[in-house]
Amino acid sequence: MKPLAQQLFARLRKAGVDCTFGIPGDFVLPLYAAQHAAGMRTIVCTHEPSVGFAADAYARLKGLGVALTTFGAGGLNMVNPVAMAYAEHSPVLVISGAPEIGGRSAELQVHHMVKDYDSQRKVFAEVTVATACLDNAETALNEVERVLEAVIAHKRPGYIEIPRDMTNAPAAPAARQRSPAAAAHPETLAEAVREVRDLLGRAAHPVLYAGVGVRRNLLMVQTARLAETWGLPVVSSVLGKASFPESHPHYVGVFVGTVGSEAAREAIEQADLVLTVGVINSDVNTGFGTFTIPHGKQIVIDERDTRVFHHRYEHIPMAAMVTALAEPGPARPRPAPPARKAAAPAKAPRPDGPLSTDGVIAALRGVDQARYSFLADIGDAWFIGLELEADVFMAAGYYATMGFAVPGGLGAAVAEPGRRPFIIVGDGAFQMTGNELATLARMGIDATVLLLNNANYKMLEVMDQPREYYHLEPWDYVGVARALGGNGERAATAAELRAALARAESAKGPYLIEALLDPHDHAPIMRHLKEVVDAMKRGA
């Protein structure tokens, strides 16, 4: 029998993983050594939250990402990004080292231990779809398969814990590897397809509402074909931005209730049938409750079920349903003309005037967006990103944690090295995880980092009111970038920003552009959100 770790890393390679992200620690050192012997690299980050964010971005593009951590102080430091991956349906596998099985004693407290030896696994059980402790060589690889199957089927994180003395223990091969996704019952699938096809054929103004499930299930091509087959205009959810290619002529915009794209809202409002595919039903998607889609005009295709108004077809994989609907049938309707995109133009800024968020949007729309993987942090960075056309876009838009974009850029660059990461980050989020510029520089990754410096936690101020504790002390962000191995410059006007973006396109390593903004200036969606919040405060 081969050592457990050797078989584990071979299995991860078979699943399409070519590296892990992590930070070494004493309980996981044998696993690092085994990984090195197996020819798989670890990308060492500066802090465990960055490990989780990087593995998450990698998973969103590759279908599975792996974070490697040590027991207690390392693993528990990664709970927040794993919680984000759970909330946003990202298949991240956390592998943690742990104290040896031999020698464990109820009387002996081991360093890094919180309450007992199982505390960490119990914590991760709350933010994962499956957990396992590999404490038995006979069953260990079967447990690996069980967790992997759940992660890949549900597109949510999993957790595996390996005691140090189990790392190289001879382990029995798994009885089976992950089975293919369960197929729908042919009669159930056929009935569901017939009903949906009939409704699409009779609808006067149907719309396709694409969510994150489209990308998580790698259905971008099939969903585009579905839109073309039925002549459907397409809007995306907030979390599903770029799940449908935004350069496609049927694409309309991102639906964020009344605070986002007016064209997207009108498309939903005027539709007599909304075909919803892979959308997470959340307050963010409805513009924080400003506009909801009536159940009575929705067909909802989720990862395992299809709901036609109030009629539910269970156990139909999303891939089977979307693929069947995308194929021309005997009653194929005449495709409608492609929907015209109606993105509101950004206000033309004075080239020599103070830089504004409208000026930032206008400058970014002039960038060749097909070259980049866009990653945005929460706040104005995210709202600015929602104004762009992008075929790859990631943000913590639903879970809304800070600190995702810079380490996420690292994960995206490793997953798709042919695209340059374009990271949009606020000064507050950069102060949390911006040190990952050092990892980008060490690895020779070319990346553009647009840092929005308004010296403020602005989104919190919009939701509340100006307060002293929302103010951020200024850093020399360009100096920080240079100290971490990158380069950069400041931009205080629209002309300076355009020139900086042009220089960044060919810069080697991470190139940070510090955009100096007025603390009282807001991106368009933030302005609309402020109006909604102010109206709620007034009781309007």
ChimeraX attribute file (.defattr): number of C-alpha atoms within 10 A of each C-alpha:
attribute: neighborCount
match mode: 1-to-1
recipient: residues
	/A:1	10
	/A:2	12
	/A:3	17
	/A:4	23
	/A:5	25
	/A:6	19
	/A:7	20
	/A:8	20
	/A:9	23
	/A:10	15
	/A:11	17
	/A:12	20
	/A:13	14
	/A:14	10
	/A:15	16
	/A:16	12
	/A:17	20
	/A:18	18
	/A:19	22
	/A:20	26
	/A:21	27
	/A:22	29
	/A:23	22
	/A:24	19
	/A:25	17
	/A:26	13
	/A:27	23
	/A:28	25
	/A:29	17
	/A:30	20
	/A:31	27
	/A:32	24
	/A:33	12
	/A:34	19
	/A:35	20
	/A:36	13
	/A:37	13
	/A:38	16
	/A:39	12
	/A:40	18
	/A:41	14
	/A:42	19
	/A:43	20
	/A:44	17
	/A:45	23
	/A:46	17
	/A:47	18
	/A:48	27
	/A:49	24
	/A:50	32
	/A:51	30
	/A:52	36
	/A:53	31
	/A:54	34
	/A:55	35
	/A:56	35
	/A:57	31
	/A:58	30
	/A:59	26
	/A:60	26
	/A:61	21
	/A:62	20
	/A:63	23
	/A:64	26
	/A:65	30
	/A:66	28
	/A:67	28
	/A:68	28
	/A:69	32
	/A:70	27
	/A:71	27
	/A:72	21
	/A:73	16
	/A:74	23
	/A:75	26
	/A:76	20
	/A:77	19
	/A:78	22
	/A:79	21
	/A:80	17
	/A:81	27
	/A:82	30
	/A:83	21
	/A:84	24
	/A:85	27
	/A:86	24
	/A:87	17
	/A:88	24
	/A:89	20
	/A:90	30
	/A:91	33
	/A:92	33
	/A:93	30
	/A:94	27
	/A:95	25
	/A:96	27
	/A:97	30
	/A:98	28
	/A:99	23
	/A:100	15
	/A:101	15
	/A:102	10
	/A:103	8
	/A:104	12
	/A:105	11
	/A:106	9
	/A:107	6
	/A:108	8
	/A:109	13
	/A:110	13
	/A:111	10
	/A:112	17
	/A:113	16
	/A:114	15
	/A:115	9
	/A:116	11
	/A:117	20
	/A:118	13
	/A:119	14
	/A:120	22
	/A:121	21
	/A:122	11
	/A:123	13
	/A:124	23
	/A:125	16
	/A:126	13
	/A:127	22
	/A:128	26
	/A:129	20
	/A:130	21
	/A:131	27
	/A:132	18
	/A:133	19
	/A:134	21
	/A:135	17
	/A:136	15
	/A:137	19
	/A:138	14
	/A:139	15
	/A:140	23
	/A:141	24
	/A:142	19
	/A:143	19
	/A:144	23
	/A:145	19
	/A:146	19
	/A:147	23
	/A:148	28
	/A:149	19
	/A:150	19
	/A:151	26
	/A:152	22
	/A:153	20
	/A:154	18
	/A:155	25
	/A:156	27
	/A:157	34
	/A:158	29
	/A:159	27
	/A:160	22
	/A:161	23
	/A:162	27
	/A:163	21
	/A:164	22
	/A:165	16
	/A:166	25
	/A:167	27
	/A:168	17
	/A:169	16
	/A:170	16
	/A:171	22
	/A:172	18
	/A:173	18
	/A:174	17
	/A:175	9
	/A:176	10
	/A:177	15
	/A:178	17
	/A:179	9
	/A:180	8
	/A:181	11
	/A:182	11
	/A:183	12
	/A:184	19
	/A:185	11
	/A:186	10
	/A:187	9
	/A:188	14
	/A:189	20
	/A:190	13
	/A:191	12
	/A:192	22
	/A:193	18
	/A:194	15
	/A:195	12
	/A:196	18
	/A:197	19
	/A:198	12
	/A:199	16
	/A:200	23
	/A:201	15
	/A:202	13
	/A:203	14
	/A:204	11
	/A:205	17
	/A:206	25
	/A:207	27
	/A:208	28
	/A:209	27
	/A:210	29
	/A:211	26
	/A:212	25
	/A:213	26
	/A:214	25
	/A:215	22
	/A:216	27
	/A:217	19
	/A:218	17
	/A:219	18
	/A:220	18
	/A:221	15
	/A:222	19
	/A:223	25
	/A:224	20
	/A:225	18
	/A:226	20
	/A:227	22
	/A:228	19
	/A:229	19
	/A:230	23
	/A:231	21
	/A:232	25
	/A:233	27
	/A:234	31
	/A:235	28
	/A:236	28
	/A:237	28
	/A:238	29
	/A:239	25
	/A:240	29
	/A:241	28
	/A:242	28
	/A:243	28
	/A:244	29
	/A:245	20
	/A:246	22
	/A:247	15
	/A:248	16
	/A:249	15
	/A:250	24
	/A:251	26
	/A:252	26
	/A:253	29
	/A:254	30
	/A:255	31
	/A:256	26
	/A:257	26
	/A:258	21
	/A:259	22
	/A:260	24
	/A:261	23
	/A:262	19
	/A:263	19
	/A:264	27
	/A:265	22
	/A:266	14
	/A:267	24
	/A:268	25
	/A:269	17
	/A:270	12
	/A:271	19
	/A:272	17
	/A:273	23
	/A:274	27
	/A:275	21
	/A:276	22
	/A:277	26
	/A:278	23
	/A:279	22
	/A:280	21
	/A:281	10
	/A:282	14
	/A:283	15
	/A:284	20
	/A:285	26
	/A:286	21
	/A:287	21
	/A:288	17
	/A:289	14
	/A:290	15
	/A:291	18
	/A:292	16
	/A:293	12
	/A:294	11
	/A:295	13
	/A:296	12
	/A:297	16
	/A:298	22
	/A:299	24
	/A:300	21
	/A:301	25
	/A:302	23
	/A:303	23
	/A:304	19
	/A:305	17
	/A:306	25
	/A:307	18
	/A:308	20
	/A:309	14
	/A:310	12
	/A:311	10
	/A:312	14
	/A:313	17
	/A:314	16
	/A:315	17
	/A:316	22
	/A:317	21
	/A:318	22
	/A:319	21
	/A:320	15
	/A:321	23
	/A:322	19
	/A:323	15
	/A:324	18
	/A:325	22
	/A:326	18
	/A:327	14
	/A:328	13
	/A:329	12
	/A:330	6
	/A:331	9
	/A:332	13
	/A:333	15
	/A:334	10
	/A:335	12
	/A:336	15
	/A:337	12
	/A:338	17
	/A:339	16
	/A:340	12
	/A:341	17
	/A:342	13
	/A:343	16
	/A:344	10
	/A:345	11
	/A:346	17
	/A:347	13
	/A:348	12
	/A:349	19
	/A:350	13
	/A:351	14
	/A:352	11
	/A:353	12
	/A:354	16
	/A:355	23
	/A:356	24
	/A:357	25
	/A:358	20
	/A:359	24
	/A:360	23
	/A:361	22
	/A:362	21
	/A:363	19
	/A:364	19
	/A:365	15
	/A:366	12
	/A:367	15
	/A:368	11
	/A:369	17
	/A:370	14
	/A:371	16
	/A:372	22
	/A:373	23
	/A:374	28
	/A:375	27
	/A:376	31
	/A:377	29
	/A:378	25
	/A:379	25
	/A:380	26
	/A:381	24
	/A:382	25
	/A:383	21
	/A:384	22
	/A:385	24
	/A:386	25
	/A:387	23
	/A:388	21
	/A:389	24
	/A:390	23
	/A:391	19
	/A:392	23
	/A:393	22
	/A:394	27
	/A:395	29
	/A:396	25
	/A:397	23
	/A:398	17
	/A:399	18
	/A:400	15
	/A:401	17
	/A:402	22
	/A:403	25
	/A:404	32
	/A:405	36
	/A:406	31
	/A:407	31
	/A:408	29
	/A:409	32
	/A:410	31
	/A:411	30
	/A:412	30
	/A:413	25
	/A:414	24
	/A:415	23
	/A:416	15
	/A:417	14
	/A:418	11
	/A:419	18
	/A:420	20
	/A:421	30
	/A:422	27
	/A:423	31
	/A:424	27
	/A:425	29
	/A:426	29
	/A:427	25
	/A:428	26
	/A:429	22
	/A:430	23
	/A:431	15
	/A:432	16
	/A:433	21
	/A:434	25
	/A:435	20
	/A:436	26
	/A:437	32
	/A:438	21
	/A:439	19
	/A:440	25
	/A:441	21
	/A:442	14
	/A:443	13
	/A:444	14
	/A:445	21
	/A:446	24
	/A:447	30
	/A:448	27
	/A:449	27
	/A:450	26
	/A:451	24
	/A:452	24
	/A:453	23
	/A:454	22
	/A:455	19
	/A:456	24
	/A:457	21
	/A:458	24
	/A:459	17
	/A:460	13
	/A:461	17
	/A:462	18
	/A:463	16
	/A:464	13
	/A:465	12
	/A:466	15
	/A:467	11
	/A:468	8
	/A:469	9
	/A:470	16
	/A:471	16
	/A:472	16
	/A:473	9
	/A:474	11
	/A:475	12
	/A:476	9
	/A:477	21
	/A:478	19
	/A:479	14
	/A:480	18
	/A:481	24
	/A:482	18
	/A:483	13
	/A:484	19
	/A:485	17
	/A:486	25
	/A:487	21
	/A:488	22
	/A:489	19
	/A:490	19
	/A:491	19
	/A:492	17
	/A:493	21
	/A:494	25
	/A:495	18
	/A:496	17
	/A:497	25
	/A:498	20
	/A:499	12
	/A:500	21
	/A:501	22
	/A:502	13
	/A:503	15
	/A:504	23
	/A:505	17
	/A:506	12
	/A:507	16
	/A:508	15
	/A:509	21
	/A:510	29
	/A:511	29
	/A:512	28
	/A:513	26
	/A:514	24
	/A:515	26
	/A:516	20
	/A:517	20
	/A:518	17
	/A:519	15
	/A:520	12
	/A:521	16
	/A:522	24
	/A:523	23
	/A:524	20
	/A:525	22
	/A:526	22
	/A:527	15
	/A:528	16
	/A:529	22
	/A:530	19
	/A:531	15
	/A:532	20
	/A:533	17
	/A:534	16
	/A:535	11
	/A:536	10
	/A:537	11
	/A:538	8
	/A:539	7
	/A:540	8
